[in-house]
């Protein structure tokens, strides 16, 4: 149950094919949490809504927070809505957790303090595990990374190999990332139009 941390490490370790947006990463991390919790049988899906099940503590603080945040009353919460709610600020939470665990460090930039430096993974079992999953084109990790532009879409039916429930999550992550990009473009157009109005004054 390390998919969110593996994804976070990969994004720090691999040059993306397009600029990586923090909001996109947060949505993908929320999706990675759902997939790990599915594997742990902490939840299931009914009509693409998340149905919580009894689950002992996972041993991972952030995953335990994810479990405790699940809506536990019918009609339950759609996957897409949960991604938006849980994903808010999640990339920063995982970055902080990895740093607290000594799994990343900050690269110094001249006189700037360490905290201001670029986050880089240290050589650790966690990094080696993430690297092994990445090198093997493991379907879930590859599909999440593709959704946020870290790599090209995996070949063939890679996502389907992860199972129907995982495919539901991966599709919801893709939809949310596209929705967020559409919102960014809309705001950029509105800001450009506003700037043009002021220039015309």
Backbone as a chain_set.jsonl record, in Angstrom:
{"seq": "XXXXXXXXXXXXXXXXXXXXXXXXXXXXXXXXXXXXXXXXXXXXXXXXXXXXXXXXXXXXXXXXXXXXXXXXXXXXXXXXXXXXXXXXXXXXXXXXXXXXXXXXXXXXXXXXXXXXXXXXXXXXXXXXXXXXXXXXXXXXXXXXXXXXXXXXXXXXXXXXXXXXXXXXXXXXXXXXXXXXXXXXXXXXXXXXXXXXXXXXX", "coords": {"N": [[0.843, -1.191, 0.0], [1.561, 1.449, -1.097], [1.221, 3.174, -3.161], [0.534, 6.044, -3.448], [2.825, 7.279, -2.283], [4.844, 6.168, -3.85], [4.15, 7.262, -6.332], [4.547, 9.983, -5.776], [7.325, 10.027, -5.308], [8.247, 9.226, -7.835], [7.426, 11.419, -9.405], [9.192, 13.31, -8.488], [11.532, 12.292, -9.33], [11.613, 11.835, -12.06], [11.77, 13.316, -15.265], [9.058, 15.153, -16.402], [6.803, 14.827, -19.259], [5.32, 16.982, -19.878], [4.743, 20.193, -18.322], [4.378, 19.752, -14.846], [1.528, 20.063, -12.944], [0.618, 21.15, -9.728], [-1.993, 20.808, -8.714], [-3.016, 18.799, -10.408], [-1.356, 16.669, -9.656], [-2.153, 16.342, -6.988], [-4.8, 15.419, -7.316], [-4.258, 12.977, -8.597], [-2.828, 11.677, -6.577], [-4.844, 11.367, -4.662], [-6.422, 9.578, -6.072], [-4.614, 7.435, -6.17], [-4.552, 6.767, -3.479], [-7.181, 5.769, -3.159], [-7.04, 3.467, -4.758], [-5.128, 1.907, -3.395], [-6.554, 1.539, -1.024], [-8.73, 0.119, -1.956], [-7.398, -2.258, -2.639], [-6.73, -3.04, -0.074], [-9.155, -3.749, 0.821], [-10.632, -1.893, 2.2], [-12.654, -0.434, 1.243], [-15.315, -0.406, -1.189], [-16.983, -0.3, -4.41], [-20.139, 0.907, -5.493], [-22.105, 1.472, -8.134], [-20.24, 3.417, -8.944], [-19.876, 4.821, -6.628], [-18.354, 5.374, -3.459], [-18.114, 2.922, -1.099], [-17.597, 2.532, 2.201], [-15.783, 0.104, 4.158], [-15.199, -1.984, 7.045], [-12.067, -1.355, 8.448], [-8.88, -2.017, 9.648], [-6.294, 0.055, 11.192], [-4.001, 1.296, 8.779], [-1.336, 1.761, 9.122], [-0.18, 3.793, 7.813], [-0.158, 7.175, 8.039], [-1.386, 9.113, 6.324], [-2.984, 7.554, 4.63], [-4.668, 6.479, 6.557], [-5.955, 8.832, 7.303], [-7.308, 9.284, 4.929], [-9.111, 7.115, 4.926], [-10.629, 7.776, 7.187], [-11.907, 10.003, 6.268], [-13.869, 9.209, 4.547], [-17.214, 9.223, 3.333], [-19.766, 7.895, 5.213], [-22.434, 7.307, 5.117], [-25.349, 6.329, 3.27], [-26.381, 8.244, 0.371], [-23.709, 7.68, -0.158], [-20.488, 8.712, -1.526], [-19.676, 9.932, -4.76], [-16.932, 8.793, -6.798], [-15.521, 10.785, -8.253], [-16.213, 13.175, -6.89], [-15.079, 12.708, -4.412], [-12.361, 12.658, -5.06], [-11.877, 15.371, -5.66], [-12.435, 16.558, -3.185], [-10.782, 15.224, -1.291], [-8.338, 15.582, -2.556], [-7.49, 18.213, -2.239], [-4.742, 20.127, -1.654], [-3.172, 17.869, -1.286], [-0.754, 17.044, -2.462], [1.195, 18.615, -1.226], [0.951, 17.64, 1.377], [1.864, 14.997, 1.099], [4.466, 15.486, 0.233], [5.538, 16.737, 2.513], [5.269, 14.594, 4.309], [7.025, 12.682, 3.222], [9.402, 14.066, 3.462], [9.578, 14.332, 6.257], [9.943, 11.696, 6.904], [12.473, 11.3, 6.069], [12.898, 10.589, 3.433], [13.132, 12.252, 1.308], [15.192, 15.021, 0.349], [16.366, 18.421, 0.454], [17.651, 20.199, -2.195], [20.304, 22.401, -2.135], [20.424, 25.87, -3.038], [22.743, 27.902, -3.635], [22.957, 30.626, -1.524], [20.463, 30.286, -0.476], [18.138, 29.009, 1.991], [17.892, 25.542, 3.07], [15.221, 24.598, 3.019], [14.094, 26.011, 0.964], [15.055, 24.829, -1.263], [15.112, 22.553, -4.127], [13.129, 19.639, -3.961], [14.398, 16.395, -3.649], [14.524, 12.855, -4.077], [16.057, 10.668, -1.688], [18.535, 8.044, -1.681], [17.0, 5.168, -0.94], [15.12, 2.394, 0.491], [12.419, 2.909, -0.146], [12.585, 4.586, -2.379], [13.864, 2.853, -4.176], [11.925, 0.868, -4.429], [9.827, 2.323, -5.629], [11.133, 3.02, -7.997], [11.537, 0.497, -9.122], [8.878, -0.305, -9.598], [8.218, 1.623, -11.459], [10.036, 1.083, -13.543], [9.119, -1.382, -14.344], [6.788, -0.825, -15.623], [4.4, -0.937, -14.173], [0.914, -1.252, -14.097], [-0.98, 0.485, -12.664], [0.567, 2.573, -11.474], [1.846, 3.533, -13.788], [-0.37, 4.414, -15.292], [-1.503, 6.415, -13.655], [0.638, 8.22, -13.638], [0.709, 8.875, -16.337], [-1.701, 10.235, -16.588], [-1.193, 12.697, -15.447], [0.801, 13.74, -16.956], [3.444, 12.878, -16.667], [4.464, 10.829, -18.092], [4.041, 9.098, -21.277], [0.887, 7.655, -22.309], [0.411, 4.33, -21.106], [1.11, 1.401, -23.07], [-1.286, -0.549, -24.944], [-3.664, -2.525, -23.129], [-3.118, -1.697, -20.487], [-4.224, -0.394, -18.223], [-6.606, -1.834, -17.851], [-5.602, -4.199, -16.924], [-5.279, -3.776, -14.27], [-7.69, -4.159, -13.07], [-11.311, -3.893, -12.741], [-12.315, -2.104, -10.753], [-10.096, -0.467, -10.214], [-9.808, 0.658, -12.731], [-12.08, 2.255, -12.803], [-11.355, 4.224, -10.932], [-9.044, 5.282, -12.165], [-10.14, 6.326, -14.529], [-11.757, 8.318, -13.417], [-9.81, 9.979, -12.291], [-8.493, 10.849, -14.635], [-10.634, 12.278, -15.832], [-11.015, 14.308, -13.899], [-8.559, 15.652, -13.959], [-8.595, 16.64, -16.589], [-10.791, 18.323, -16.376], [-9.812, 20.188, -14.555], [-7.746, 21.306, -16.05], [-9.235, 22.483, -18.101], [-10.538, 24.442, -16.605], [-8.331, 26.003, -15.85], [-7.583, 27.004, -18.369], [-9.867, 28.46, -19.018], [-9.786, 30.474, -17.056], [-7.383, 31.69, -17.767], [-8.053, 32.772, -20.241], [-10.043, 34.575, -19.481], [-8.537, 36.31, -17.853], [-6.74, 37.31, -19.726], [-8.512, 38.678, -21.401], [-9.458, 40.602, -19.623], [-7.069, 42.031, -19.144], [-6.733, 43.087, -21.691], [-8.868, 44.815, -21.855], [-8.119, 46.785, -20.012], [-5.835, 47.751, -21.234], [-6.968, 48.983, -23.412], [-8.157, 51.176, -22.342]], "CA": [[0.0, 0.0, 0.0], [2.505, 2.569, -1.181], [1.082, 3.823, -4.471], [0.686, 7.505, -3.43], [4.221, 7.654, -2.02], [5.617, 5.81, -5.047], [3.858, 8.272, -7.355], [5.204, 11.226, -5.381], [8.761, 9.859, -5.543], [8.463, 9.209, -9.282], [7.309, 12.778, -9.948], [10.407, 14.046, -8.109], [12.698, 11.601, -9.89], [11.505, 11.666, -13.508], [11.415, 14.535, -16.003], [7.741, 14.961, -17.027], [6.736, 15.167, -20.685], [4.739, 18.33, -19.908], [4.866, 20.771, -16.975], [3.55, 19.081, -13.847], [0.736, 20.988, -12.139], [0.419, 20.638, -8.369], [-3.372, 20.355, -8.573], [-3.125, 17.508, -11.087], [-0.694, 15.68, -8.816], [-2.997, 16.097, -5.817], [-5.902, 14.56, -7.748], [-3.718, 11.637, -8.851], [-2.5, 11.086, -5.277], [-6.11, 10.931, -4.074], [-6.776, 8.352, -6.789], [-3.702, 6.382, -5.725], [-5.035, 6.334, -2.163], [-8.367, 4.929, -3.355], [-6.633, 2.168, -5.305], [-4.523, 1.14, -2.306], [-7.601, 1.175, -0.07], [-9.457, -0.97, -2.607], [-6.581, -3.467, -2.47], [-6.788, -3.415, 1.337], [-10.561, -4.055, 1.097], [-11.174, -0.884, 3.113], [-13.809, 0.158, 0.587], [-15.737, -0.986, -2.451], [-17.754, 0.615, -5.241], [-21.478, 0.588, -5.971], [-22.492, 2.528, -9.086], [-19.177, 4.424, -8.91], [-19.863, 5.503, -5.335], [-17.416, 4.725, -2.545], [-18.781, 2.311, 0.054], [-16.571, 2.156, 3.178], [-15.886, -1.153, 4.891], [-14.375, -1.98, 8.244], [-10.655, -1.409, 8.082], [-7.949, -1.699, 10.736], [-5.319, 1.075, 10.782], [-3.103, 0.839, 7.714], [0.061, 2.025, 9.45], [0.224, 4.978, 7.048], [-0.988, 8.261, 8.573], [-2.196, 9.763, 5.295], [-4.027, 6.614, 4.212], [-5.655, 6.428, 7.638], [-6.757, 10.052, 7.166], [-8.205, 9.075, 3.791], [-10.181, 6.228, 5.378], [-11.508, 8.481, 8.136], [-12.63, 11.064, 5.572], [-14.898, 8.638, 3.678], [-18.617, 9.414, 3.712], [-20.191, 6.57, 5.681], [-23.889, 7.182, 5.059], [-25.907, 6.376, 1.913], [-26.05, 7.472, -0.831], [-22.259, 7.634, -0.302], [-19.904, 9.792, -2.324], [-19.1, 9.521, -6.043], [-15.471, 8.793, -6.849], [-15.022, 12.079, -8.711], [-16.359, 14.184, -5.835], [-14.098, 12.419, -3.362], [-11.046, 13.088, -5.55], [-11.763, 16.827, -5.496], [-12.435, 16.915, -1.761], [-9.582, 14.678, -0.649], [-7.134, 16.022, -3.246], [-7.116, 19.602, -1.951], [-3.487, 20.267, -0.917], [-2.618, 16.555, -0.947], [0.644, 16.915, -2.884], [2.022, 19.208, -0.161], [0.922, 16.73, 2.526], [2.763, 13.871, 0.831], [5.835, 16.002, 0.22], [5.924, 16.917, 3.915], [5.404, 13.277, 4.932], [8.265, 12.07, 2.729], [10.527, 14.798, 4.045], [9.637, 13.983, 7.676], [10.434, 10.322, 6.993], [13.848, 11.262, 5.577], [12.947, 9.97, 2.111], [13.563, 13.279, 0.361], [15.991, 16.093, 0.913], [16.261, 19.656, -0.325], [18.888, 20.586, -2.873], [20.62, 23.804, -1.838], [20.643, 26.815, -4.138], [23.592, 29.004, -3.189], [22.746, 31.138, -0.176], [19.098, 30.046, -0.019], [18.036, 27.954, 3.006], [17.602, 24.21, 2.552], [13.791, 24.447, 2.789], [13.715, 26.641, -0.292], [15.648, 24.092, -2.368], [14.311, 21.571, -4.845], [13.003, 18.35, -3.277], [14.928, 15.261, -4.397], [14.502, 11.628, -3.281], [17.33, 10.105, -1.262], [18.641, 6.614, -1.954], [16.319, 4.496, 0.166], [14.266, 1.299, 0.018], [11.203, 3.46, -0.742], [12.9, 5.05, -3.74], [14.149, 1.689, -5.012], [10.641, 0.219, -4.716], [9.137, 3.15, -6.619], [11.869, 2.901, -9.256], [11.257, -0.831, -9.671], [7.517, -0.277, -10.149], [8.262, 2.476, -12.646], [10.774, 0.382, -14.6], [8.338, -2.54, -14.796], [5.541, -0.341, -16.23], [3.275, -1.414, -13.378], [-0.213, -0.554, -14.739], [-1.596, 1.573, -11.9], [1.514, 3.686, -11.377], [2.04, 4.078, -15.136], [-1.578, 5.116, -15.724], [-1.597, 7.656, -12.882], [1.681, 9.131, -14.121], [0.303, 9.357, -17.66], [-2.811, 11.17, -16.422], [-0.708, 14.028, -15.046], [1.807, 14.199, -17.893], [4.812, 12.472, -16.342], [4.868, 9.895, -19.148], [3.006, 8.806, -22.26], [-0.061, 6.611, -21.903], [0.968, 2.993, -21.261], [0.65, 0.726, -24.278], [-2.254, -1.634, -24.845], [-4.72, -2.51, -22.116], [-2.427, -1.711, -19.198], [-5.128, -0.021, -17.142], [-7.55, -2.921, -17.618], [-4.919, -5.247, -16.167], [-5.359, -3.448, -12.847], [-8.999, -4.565, -12.565], [-12.408, -2.975, -13.031], [-12.423, -1.038, -9.757], [-8.991, 0.464, -10.451], [-10.121, 1.391, -13.965], [-13.039, 3.299, -12.416], [-10.595, 5.305, -10.296], [-8.157, 5.901, -13.156], [-10.978, 7.145, -15.413], [-12.168, 9.508, -12.662], [-8.626, 10.851, -12.203], [-8.333, 11.482, -15.95], [-11.701, 13.272, -16.011], [-10.776, 15.438, -13.005], [-7.402, 16.402, -14.463], [-9.04, 17.388, -17.768], [-11.668, 19.397, -15.898], [-8.965, 21.218, -13.944], [-7.054, 21.995, -17.144], [-10.224, 23.345, -18.757], [-10.735, 25.594, -15.73], [-7.144, 26.866, -15.992], [-7.654, 27.69, -19.658], [-10.942, 29.462, -18.934], [-9.303, 31.605, -16.267], [-6.36, 32.391, -18.536], [-8.746, 33.557, -21.266], [-10.699, 35.697, -18.801], [-7.506, 37.261, -17.419], [-6.223, 37.983, -20.925], [-9.545, 39.619, -21.843], [-9.455, 41.695, -18.656], [-5.888, 42.836, -19.426], [-6.956, 43.819, -22.952], [-9.79, 45.926, -21.567], [-7.362, 47.853, -19.362], [-4.934, 48.367, -22.236], [-7.77, 49.79, -24.329], [-8.637, 52.395, -21.647]], "C": [[0.879, 1.243, 0.0], [2.32, 3.375, -2.459], [1.182, 5.34, -4.401], [2.133, 7.937, -3.207], [5.104, 7.318, -3.215], [5.4, 6.84, -6.151], [4.557, 9.581, -7.035], [6.703, 11.149, -5.661], [9.069, 9.899, -7.038], [8.395, 10.617, -9.854], [8.519, 13.64, -9.593], [11.635, 13.524, -8.84], [12.752, 11.622, -11.406], [11.125, 12.997, -14.151], [10.073, 14.32, -16.689], [7.777, 15.345, -18.497], [6.024, 16.499, -20.9], [4.817, 18.884, -18.482], [3.874, 20.129, -16.002], [2.857, 20.127, -12.975], [0.458, 20.364, -10.774], [-1.006, 20.119, -8.16], [-3.608, 19.004, -9.23], [-2.53, 16.407, -10.22], [-1.546, 15.346, -7.596], [-4.178, 15.196, -6.16], [-5.426, 13.123, -7.965], [-3.342, 10.938, -7.547], [-3.764, 10.6, -4.564], [-6.593, 9.653, -4.759], [-5.902, 7.181, -6.373], [-4.108, 5.859, -4.349], [-6.234, 5.4, -2.312], [-7.976, 3.54, -3.829], [-5.979, 1.312, -4.223], [-5.57, 0.687, -1.297], [-8.54, 0.116, -0.646], [-8.715, -2.288, -2.408], [-6.623, -3.975, -1.032], [-8.202, -3.795, 1.778], [-11.151, -3.124, 2.165], [-12.399, -0.203, 2.533], [-14.139, -0.653, -0.655], [-16.528, 0.05, -3.22], [-19.138, 0.036, -5.519], [-21.92, 1.743, -6.842], [-21.532, 3.715, -9.005], [-19.266, 5.329, -7.688], [-19.04, 4.679, -4.362], [-18.159, 4.224, -1.315], [-17.705, 1.861, 1.043], [-16.86, 0.783, 3.793], [-15.053, -1.025, 6.159], [-12.919, -2.167, 7.862], [-9.802, -1.11, 9.3], [-6.993, -0.602, 10.275], [-4.32, 0.503, 9.775], [-1.629, 0.949, 8.097], [0.626, 3.212, 8.698], [-0.708, 6.116, 7.458], [-1.903, 8.866, 7.514], [-3.284, 8.833, 4.768], [-5.096, 6.475, 5.288], [-6.541, 7.673, 7.627], [-7.761, 9.904, 6.021], [-9.384, 8.194, 4.192], [-11.161, 6.986, 6.27], [-12.331, 9.567, 7.449], [-13.738, 10.531, 4.669], [-16.298, 8.926, 4.233], [-19.21, 8.045, 4.028], [-21.701, 6.375, 5.698], [-24.349, 7.171, 3.603], [-26.418, 7.77, 1.612], [-24.55, 7.363, -1.107], [-21.78, 8.674, -1.333], [-19.377, 9.26, -3.656], [-17.576, 9.643, -6.026], [-14.939, 10.172, -7.222], [-15.111, 13.153, -7.649], [-15.33, 13.969, -4.731], [-12.699, 12.858, -3.788], [-10.854, 14.585, -5.328], [-11.644, 17.21, -4.022], [-11.146, 16.46, -1.089], [-8.308, 15.27, -1.27], [-6.657, 17.412, -2.876], [-5.854, 19.636, -1.083], [-2.76, 18.961, -0.644], [-1.16, 16.399, -1.37], [1.583, 17.505, -1.832], [2.075, 18.292, 1.057], [1.86, 15.555, 2.313], [4.222, 14.312, 0.777], [6.353, 16.171, 1.645], [6.146, 15.573, 4.606], [6.692, 12.584, 4.5], [9.487, 12.756, 3.331], [10.685, 14.434, 5.523], [10.197, 12.58, 7.874], [11.874, 10.192, 6.491], [14.003, 10.649, 4.199], [13.204, 10.971, 0.992], [14.407, 14.293, 1.11], [15.819, 17.314, 0.022], [17.617, 20.008, -0.897], [19.12, 22.075, -2.641], [20.812, 24.609, -3.118], [21.432, 28.002, -3.601], [23.322, 29.378, -1.746], [21.358, 30.846, 0.366], [19.066, 28.944, 1.042], [17.623, 26.631, 2.378], [16.131, 24.073, 2.186], [13.372, 25.019, 1.443], [14.222, 25.864, -1.499], [14.671, 23.116, -3.008], [14.296, 20.252, -4.076], [13.52, 17.24, -4.181], [14.896, 14.017, -3.512], [15.917, 11.199, -2.905], [17.339, 8.629, -1.642], [18.092, 5.861, -0.744], [15.545, 3.311, -0.386], [12.986, 1.805, -0.659], [11.459, 3.929, -2.172], [13.162, 3.869, -4.661], [12.867, 0.949, -5.38], [9.877, 1.006, -5.782], [9.802, 3.031, -7.983], [11.609, 1.558, -9.921], [9.858, -0.881, -10.284], [7.485, 0.518, -11.445], [8.915, 1.743, -13.815], [9.98, -0.787, -15.167], [7.049, -2.139, -15.498], [4.318, -0.887, -15.503], [2.033, -0.594, -13.757], [-0.769, 0.631, -13.967], [-0.68, 2.781, -11.85], [1.714, 4.348, -12.739], [0.837, 4.892, -15.585], [-1.772, 6.422, -14.965], [-0.582, 8.683, -13.366], [1.323, 9.701, -15.487], [-0.793, 10.409, -17.543], [-2.337, 12.578, -16.11], [0.479, 14.493, -15.884], [3.239, 13.862, -17.545], [5.354, 11.536, -17.416], [3.75, 9.775, -20.163], [2.063, 7.742, -21.699], [0.598, 5.243, -22.073], [0.343, 2.286, -22.458], [-0.425, -0.299, -23.957], [-3.287, -1.422, -23.755], [-4.13, -2.532, -20.716], [-3.375, -1.403, -18.054], [-6.085, -1.157, -16.811], [-6.924, -4.04, -16.796], [-4.997, -4.999, -14.666], [-6.698, -3.845, -12.242], [-10.047, -3.48, -12.757], [-12.492, -1.814, -12.044], [-11.319, -0.005, -9.948], [-9.233, 1.283, -11.712], [-11.111, 2.514, -13.682], [-12.314, 4.492, -11.808], [-9.747, 6.032, -11.326], [-8.946, 6.777, -14.123], [-11.417, 8.422, -14.709], [-11.012, 10.489, -12.506], [-8.419, 11.577, -13.526], [-9.378, 12.573, -16.168], [-11.442, 14.512, -15.154], [-9.615, 16.295, -13.484], [-7.792, 17.218, -15.692], [-9.943, 18.545, -17.376], [-10.857, 20.539, -15.296], [-8.22, 22.001, -15.019], [-8.014, 22.928, -17.887], [-10.491, 24.594, -17.925], [-9.545, 26.552, -15.793], [-7.209, 27.668, -17.289], [-8.728, 28.769, -19.634], [-10.472, 30.695, -18.18], [-8.246, 32.401, -17.027], [-6.991, 33.28, -19.596], [-9.413, 34.78, -20.637], [-9.689, 36.751, -18.367], [-6.935, 38.025, -18.604], [-7.225, 39.015, -21.429], [-9.59, 40.837, -20.918], [-8.268, 42.619, -18.9], [-6.086, 43.663, -20.681], [-7.889, 44.993, -22.743], [-9.031, 47.083, -20.943], [-6.404, 48.525, -20.334], [-5.689, 49.297, -23.163], [-8.253, 51.091, -23.694], [-7.778, 53.597, -22.048]], "O": [[0.928, 1.988, 0.979], [3.182, 4.182, -2.805], [1.873, 5.913, -5.243], [2.614, 8.858, -3.868], [6.005, 8.082, -3.561], [6.346, 7.244, -6.827], [5.104, 10.225, -7.931], [7.286, 12.096, -6.19], [10.038, 10.532, -7.46], [9.214, 10.98, -10.699], [8.837, 14.589, -10.309], [12.646, 14.217, -8.956], [13.823, 11.446, -11.987], [10.264, 13.717, -13.644], [9.946, 13.393, -17.488], [8.655, 16.088, -18.936], [6.111, 17.082, -21.98], [4.945, 18.113, -17.531], [2.689, 19.987, -16.303], [3.508, 20.965, -12.352], [0.106, 19.188, -10.681], [-1.202, 19.099, -7.499], [-4.313, 18.157, -8.681], [-3.125, 15.34, -10.066], [-1.645, 14.18, -7.214], [-4.523, 14.306, -5.382], [-6.1, 12.171, -7.571], [-3.52, 9.726, -7.426], [-3.755, 9.542, -3.934], [-7.113, 8.751, -4.101], [-6.388, 6.058, -6.236], [-4.02, 4.661, -4.081], [-6.293, 4.356, -1.661], [-8.521, 2.544, -3.354], [-6.249, 0.114, -4.14], [-5.486, -0.423, -0.772], [-9.086, -0.697, 0.1], [-9.314, -3.304, -2.056], [-6.562, -5.18, -0.79], [-8.433, -4.12, 2.943], [-12.041, -3.508, 2.924], [-13.106, 0.52, 3.236], [-13.346, -1.478, -1.109], [-16.726, 1.164, -2.735], [-19.29, -1.163, -5.75], [-22.093, 2.862, -6.36], [-21.957, 4.87, -8.999], [-18.789, 6.464, -7.71], [-19.024, 3.45, -4.425], [-18.76, 5.007, -0.579], [-16.974, 0.911, 0.763], [-18.01, 0.366, 3.926], [-14.295, -0.069, 6.322], [-12.582, -3.031, 7.052], [-9.969, -0.065, 9.928], [-6.891, -0.351, 9.074], [-3.859, -0.63, 9.911], [-0.773, 0.315, 7.48], [1.775, 3.6, 8.912], [-1.917, 6.03, 7.247], [-3.079, 9.107, 7.783], [-4.395, 9.283, 4.488], [-6.284, 6.366, 4.982], [-7.737, 7.588, 7.907], [-8.909, 10.337, 6.124], [-10.527, 8.489, 3.842], [-12.376, 6.852, 6.125], [-13.346, 10.007, 7.99], [-14.478, 11.319, 4.08], [-16.526, 8.877, 5.442], [-19.158, 7.138, 3.197], [-22.193, 5.384, 6.237], [-23.811, 7.913, 2.782], [-26.865, 8.446, 2.538], [-24.167, 6.98, -2.212], [-22.578, 9.405, -1.92], [-18.696, 8.235, -3.678], [-17.013, 10.488, -5.33], [-14.014, 10.675, -6.585], [-14.193, 13.962, -7.509], [-14.78, 14.926, -4.185], [-11.935, 13.373, -2.971], [-9.799, 15.02, -4.866], [-10.85, 18.078, -3.658], [-10.497, 17.24, -0.392], [-7.307, 15.438, -0.575], [-5.515, 17.761, -3.174], [-5.884, 19.229, 0.079], [-1.821, 18.939, 0.151], [-0.402, 15.692, -0.705], [2.652, 16.951, -1.578], [3.117, 18.176, 1.702], [2.574, 15.154, 3.233], [5.111, 13.588, 1.227], [7.483, 15.789, 1.945], [7.083, 15.417, 5.389], [7.372, 11.968, 5.32], [10.478, 12.107, 3.665], [11.807, 14.247, 5.994], [10.844, 12.3, 8.883], [12.432, 9.095, 6.489], [15.098, 10.232, 3.821], [13.466, 10.58, -0.145], [14.344, 14.406, 2.334], [15.198, 17.238, -1.038], [18.608, 20.103, -0.172], [18.25, 22.902, -2.913], [21.293, 24.103, -4.132], [20.849, 28.994, -3.162], [23.444, 28.545, -0.848], [21.082, 31.119, 1.534], [19.89, 28.031, 0.995], [17.068, 26.606, 1.28], [15.811, 23.492, 1.149], [12.398, 24.558, 0.847], [13.872, 26.186, -2.634], [13.569, 22.885, -2.511], [15.335, 19.801, -3.595], [13.128, 17.149, -5.345], [15.205, 14.1, -2.324], [16.853, 11.345, -3.691], [16.29, 8.036, -1.893], [18.664, 5.919, 0.344], [15.331, 3.22, -1.594], [12.518, 1.207, -1.628], [10.645, 3.695, -3.065], [12.727, 3.879, -5.813], [12.728, 0.459, -6.501], [9.343, 0.423, -6.726], [9.121, 2.949, -9.006], [11.474, 1.483, -11.142], [9.674, -1.438, -11.367], [6.813, 0.139, -12.404], [8.412, 1.776, -14.938], [10.145, -1.145, -16.333], [6.287, -3.006, -15.928], [3.324, -1.253, -16.129], [2.089, 0.636, -13.743], [-1.008, 1.685, -14.556], [-1.106, 3.896, -12.153], [1.748, 5.575, -12.838], [1.0, 5.949, -16.194], [-2.163, 7.429, -15.556], [-0.895, 9.867, -13.491], [1.596, 10.868, -15.768], [-0.814, 11.37, -18.311], [-3.002, 13.551, -16.468], [1.098, 15.512, -15.576], [4.164, 14.487, -18.065], [6.564, 11.461, -17.625], [2.647, 10.28, -19.951], [2.393, 7.03, -20.75], [1.274, 5.01, -23.075], [-0.808, 2.54, -22.813], [-0.477, -0.846, -22.855], [-3.724, -0.302, -23.492], [-4.582, -3.29, -19.858], [-3.339, -2.074, -17.022], [-6.354, -1.424, -15.64], [-7.617, -4.746, -16.063], [-4.8, -5.921, -13.876], [-6.833, -3.866, -11.018], [-9.721, -2.304, -12.914], [-12.715, -0.671, -12.445], [-11.57, 1.197, -9.857], [-8.901, 2.468, -11.758], [-11.0, 3.6, -14.251], [-12.622, 5.639, -12.13], [-9.729, 7.262, -11.36], [-8.482, 7.852, -14.501], [-11.449, 9.49, -15.321], [-11.214, 11.701, -12.58], [-8.195, 12.787, -13.541], [-9.052, 13.665, -16.634], [-11.624, 15.637, -15.619], [-9.679, 17.523, -13.424], [-7.368, 18.366, -15.829], [-9.874, 19.621, -17.969], [-11.173, 21.712, -15.5], [-8.076, 23.219, -14.916], [-7.637, 24.039, -18.259], [-10.653, 25.683, -18.474], [-9.726, 27.769, -15.789], [-6.924, 28.866, -17.303], [-8.529, 29.863, -20.162], [-10.722, 31.824, -18.602], [-8.209, 33.629, -16.949], [-6.536, 34.399, -19.83], [-9.357, 35.88, -21.187], [-9.945, 37.948, -18.495], [-6.677, 39.226, -18.516], [-6.835, 40.108, -21.839], [-9.744, 41.967, -21.38], [-8.415, 43.84, -18.872], [-5.659, 44.816, -20.738], [-7.732, 46.041, -23.369], [-9.264, 48.239, -21.296], [-6.187, 49.735, -20.262], [-5.135, 50.283, -23.649], [-8.701, 52.0, -24.392], [-8.014, 54.71, -21.577]]}, "num_chains": 1, "name": "protein.A"}
